[in-house]
Amino acid sequence: MPYEVMLKEAHSLVDEIPRDKIAYVVTFLKSANGLYSSNSVQKKREEAGNVLMSFAGSLRKNFDEKAELESWREERF
């Protein structure tokens, strides 16, 4: 079925839904959009990975993780 025909059918179906039930349709459409927008999810994952990788190599060479953790604990507790 061509897209334009499906779109017209969808519009006519939405027009038939009672006003007090339209919120359910909107919720359904939003969740269905999430199922088909995997490209945007993939883009967000790539951006997050890029941000994470931007920190690579940013620690000083003599960084002592255990000493830093102890220092942080002493300050907080």
Secondary structure, DSSP 8 states (H G I E B T S, - for coil): --HHHHHHHHHHHHHHS-GGGHHHHHHHHHHHHHHH-HHHHHHHHHHHHHHHHHTTT-S-TT--HHHHHHHHHHHH-
